Amino acid sequence: MRLLFLGDIIGRSGREAIIRNLGDWRQKLSLDLVVANGENASHGYGLSPDIARNLHNAGVDVITLGNHAWDRRDMIGYINQAPHIVRPANYPAGTPGQGSHIVEISRGRRALVINVMGRIFMDPLDDPFRVVSEILSKHRLGVTVHAILIDVHAEATSEKMGFGAYFDGRASVVVGTHTHVPTADHRILPAGTAYQTDAGMCGDYDSVIGMGKPASLHKLVRKIPGERPQPAEGEATVCGLMVETDDATGLARKVAPLRIGGHLAPNWPDF
């Protein structure tokens, strides 16, 4: 199975690059599954139902969220109607939506996508290690599902790397989001799980993590309230992680970062 995970989509620049090109990328890369973090897709803050529908129609099979999940109040009422939108599984019981989703893929294959949020420098949610362990207790990689992808939306690199180590061999992919900067540590871990600490973002890198420089710098330098930062609107770089898995075991066989367009050195996976 060929999976593509796209890092945090930031505003119009990021989402339009994906909507415009994903159909071609799916064909060129022979992709079976596309997952994207969409928690910043609506003007940098949250995800609206309309933008969620546009991304899904463009070829994003599952959209994961994070700490901005509820910035758009209309998502609270919509998410139960859209099982392909996955919010962090370690939100309290009774929170709208779901923390995981199984996608039916061609030739009878199934992929499980899990979204979880870290706790270091983040909101004090339930234990993400325990919550993901409970979800995985109901599934067997390579038996009940052919692939498992975990999006760890977290600030601390130590927590993300800990997640990779803890679930190595029990998931096909563990990939981090939230910090918007792609890390250079993509690899297959010892027990067969593909891993990257942060997939980066899909947005304009001539910015401050996707937001326009003036308002961001005012906030950083002056340390007083000012204009709310808005997404930078220059050319987007689309960043993500591509993984090829073994359908029999569900473990990773190949892994490579994807970077297309914009301000970073391009990397097109050659699988």
C-alpha positions in Angstrom: 0.0 0.0 0.0 1.2 3.5 -0.8 0.4 6.2 1.7 0.9 9.9 1.6 0.7 12.0 4.7 0.5 15.8 4.2 1.6 18.1 7.0 -0.5 20.9 8.5 -2.4 22.8 5.8 -2.0 26.6 6.4 -4.7 28.8 4.9 -5.5 29.5 1.3 -2.0 29.0 -0.1 -1.6 25.5 1.3 -5.1 24.2 0.6 -5.2 25.6 -3.0 -1.9 23.9 -3.8 -3.3 20.6 -2.6 -6.8 21.0 -4.3 -5.1 22.0 -7.6 -2.5 19.2 -7.7 -3.5 16.2 -5.6 -5.3 14.4 -8.4 -2.2 14.4 -10.5 0.0 13.4 -7.5 -2.2 10.5 -6.7 -1.8 9.2 -10.2 1.9 9.8 -10.5 2.7 8.3 -7.2 0.1 5.4 -7.4 -1.3 6.4 -4.0 -3.8 4.2 -2.2 -4.4 6.6 0.7 -3.9 10.3 1.4 -4.2 11.7 4.9 -3.7 15.4 5.7 -3.7 17.5 8.9 -6.3 20.2 8.3 -6.5 22.0 11.6 -5.1 25.3 10.2 -6.8 25.1 6.7 -9.4 27.7 7.3 -7.5 31.1 7.4 -4.9 29.5 9.7 -7.4 28.7 12.5 -9.5 25.6 12.4 -11.3 23.8 9.7 -14.6 24.8 8.2 -17.1 22.2 6.8 -16.9 23.8 3.3 -13.1 23.6 3.2 -13.2 20.0 4.6 -15.5 19.0 1.7 -13.3 20.7 -0.9 -10.2 18.8 0.4 -12.1 15.5 0.5 -13.4 16.0 -3.0 -9.8 16.8 -4.2 -8.6 13.4 -2.9 -7.8 13.7 0.8 -9.2 10.5 2.2 -8.9 11.4 5.9 -8.4 14.8 7.6 -6.8 14.9 11.0 -7.0 17.8 13.5 -5.3 19.0 16.7 -5.4 21.8 19.2 -7.3 24.1 16.7 -10.0 21.5 16.1 -12.8 23.7 17.5 -11.6 27.2 16.3 -14.5 27.0 13.8 -17.6 26.5 15.8 -19.5 25.1 12.8 -17.1 22.0 12.9 -18.6 21.1 16.3 -22.0 20.4 14.7 -20.5 19.0 11.5 -17.9 16.5 12.6 -20.3 13.7 13.6 -21.6 13.8 10.0 -18.1 13.4 8.6 -16.3 10.3 9.9 -13.3 10.9 7.7 -12.5 14.0 9.8 -10.6 12.7 12.8 -10.0 14.8 15.9 -7.5 13.9 18.7 -8.6 10.6 20.3 -7.6 11.8 23.8 -10.1 14.5 24.1 -12.5 13.8 27.0 -15.3 11.3 26.6 -18.4 12.9 25.0 -16.4 15.3 22.8 -18.0 15.4 19.3 -16.4 13.4 16.6 -14.1 10.4 16.7 -10.4 9.9 17.2 -9.9 7.2 14.6 -11.3 6.1 11.3 -11.0 3.0 9.1 -10.8 3.7 5.4 -11.9 1.0 2.9 -9.3 0.9 0.0 -9.1 -1.1 -3.2 -8.9 -4.9 -3.3 -10.6 -5.2 0.1 -7.8 -3.5 2.0 -8.4 -1.4 5.1 -6.4 1.3 6.7 -6.8 2.7 10.3 -6.0 6.4 10.9 -5.6 7.6 14.4 -5.1 11.2 15.6 -3.8 12.0 19.1 -2.5 15.1 20.8 0.6 15.4 23.0 0.5 16.8 26.5 3.9 18.5 26.9 3.4 22.3 26.4 -0.1 21.5 25.1 -3.6 21.2 26.6 -3.8 18.7 29.5 -5.7 16.0 27.8 -6.0 12.3 28.6 -2.9 10.1 28.4 -2.2 9.7 24.6 -0.2 6.5 25.0 -3.0 4.8 26.9 -5.7 6.0 24.5 -3.9 4.8 21.4 -3.0 1.5 23.1 -6.8 1.0 23.7 -7.6 1.7 20.0 -4.9 -0.7 18.8 -6.1 -3.5 21.2 -9.1 -3.8 18.9 -7.0 -4.2 15.7 -4.2 -6.4 14.4 -1.8 -4.9 11.9 -1.8 -7.1 8.8 -4.9 -9.0 9.9 -7.9 -6.8 10.7 -6.3 -3.8 9.0 -3.6 -3.6 6.4 -2.1 -0.3 7.5 -2.2 1.9 10.6 -1.2 5.6 10.5 -0.9 7.7 13.7 -0.7 11.5 13.5 0.9 12.7 16.8 0.0 16.4 17.1 2.5 17.6 19.7 4.9 20.4 20.5 7.8 18.4 22.1 10.1 16.4 19.9 10.8 14.1 22.8 7.1 13.1 23.1 6.8 12.5 19.4 10.0 10.3 19.3 8.7 8.5 22.4 5.5 7.7 20.5 7.5 6.3 17.6 9.5 4.1 19.9 6.5 2.9 22.0 4.4 1.9 19.0 7.2 0.6 16.8 6.0 -2.6 15.2 2.3 -1.9 16.1 1.7 0.8 13.4 2.7 1.3 9.8 3.5 5.0 10.3 3.9 7.4 13.2 4.3 11.0 12.1 4.3 14.2 14.0 2.5 17.5 13.2 2.0 20.9 14.9 5.4 22.6 14.7 5.1 23.2 10.9 8.9 22.6 10.3 9.9 19.4 8.5 12.5 17.3 10.4 15.3 15.4 8.7 14.8 12.2 10.6 12.5 10.2 8.4 13.4 6.5 8.7 12.0 3.0 9.4 12.3 2.1 13.1 13.8 -1.2 14.2 10.5 -3.1 14.4 9.2 -1.8 11.0 7.3 1.4 11.7 8.0 4.4 9.4 8.6 7.6 11.4 9.2 11.3 11.1 9.2 13.7 14.0 7.4 16.5 12.0 6.1 16.3 8.5 6.2 20.1 8.1 3.4 22.2 6.7 1.6 22.9 3.4 1.9 26.6 3.1 4.2 29.6 2.4 7.5 29.1 4.1 8.4 32.8 3.6 6.6 33.4 6.9 6.7 32.5 10.6 5.4 28.9 10.6 2.9 29.8 7.9 1.8 33.2 9.3 2.6 36.6 7.8 5.8 38.1 9.2 4.7 41.6 10.3 2.0 40.6 12.8 4.0 37.6 13.9 7.2 39.6 14.5 5.2 42.3 16.4 3.9 39.7 18.8 7.4 38.2 19.2 9.4 41.4 19.5 7.0 43.8 21.3 5.3 41.2 23.5 2.0 43.2 23.5 -1.3 42.5 21.8 -1.6 43.4 18.2 -3.1 42.3 15.0 -3.9 38.7 14.9 -1.4 36.9 12.5 -2.9 35.8 9.2 -1.6 33.1 6.9 1.1 34.2 4.5 -0.2 34.0 0.9 2.9 33.5 -1.2 3.7 30.3 -3.1 3.1 27.2 -1.0 5.6 24.4 -0.4 3.7 21.1 0.1 5.4 19.0 2.7 4.6 15.4 3.7 5.8 11.9 4.1 5.3 9.0 1.7 5.4 5.4 2.9 5.1 2.1 1.1 3.9 -0.8 3.3 3.7 -4.5 3.0 0.1 -5.6 2.8 0.8 -8.9 4.5 2.4 -7.4 7.6 1.4 -3.8 7.5 4.9 -2.7 8.2 6.9 -0.1 6.2 9.1 -1.1 3.3 10.1 2.4 2.1 9.8 5.9 3.4 10.7 9.3 1.9 9.8 12.9 2.6 7.8 14.9 0.0 8.5 18.6 -0.8 7.0 20.2 -3.8 7.2 23.9 -4.9 7.8 27.1 -2.9 10.9 27.9 -0.8 12.4 24.6 0.3 14.6 22.2 -1.6 12.3 19.9 -3.6 12.1 16.2 -3.0 9.9 13.9 -5.1 9.9 10.4 -3.8 11.3 7.9 -6.3 9.7 4.6 -5.2 
